[in-house]
Amino acid sequence: MTGWIITGVIVIGVAILGGLGWSKISKEHREIRGLPLDKVDFSRLEDGTYTGGFEGGMYKWRENEIRVTVEAGRVVKIEILKHKENQKKEFTDKLFNQVISTQSLQVDTVTGATLTSRAYLLGLENALEKAQK
């Protein structure tokens, strides 16, 4: 009987801790999803190279620093200088190529990496704010 009680207490403790952890993760997810990407007017970009970043949300899991090159008023190159997540080059190429081809931050996020995609776009937005005339 004592073994069942101990097991029950452990299961309840794990459930409570899991719920608290999920609550914190969900809060960060809502924070990143809720940040708008609307501060850049791509028709007002000045040529140059600019850096910007995103602090990574409340837990800093998606912190990044981005460098963007603008030529003839258009975004032509985007590079990640620093990031905490180890995303494959195919991931970032797909995301950044969409930005370059559409000249907009309003692009589809990469499936399976929605929050990381948004974090990179927020870092890019920060860099492009510096490029506006």
Secondary structure, DSSP 8 states (H G I E B T S, - for coil): -HHHHHHHHHHHHHHHHHHHHHHHHHHHHHHHHHS------GGGB-SEEEEEEE--TTTTTT-EEEEEEEETTEEEEEEEEEESS---HHHHHHHHHHHHHHTSS-----TT-HHHHHHHHHHHHHHHHTTB-
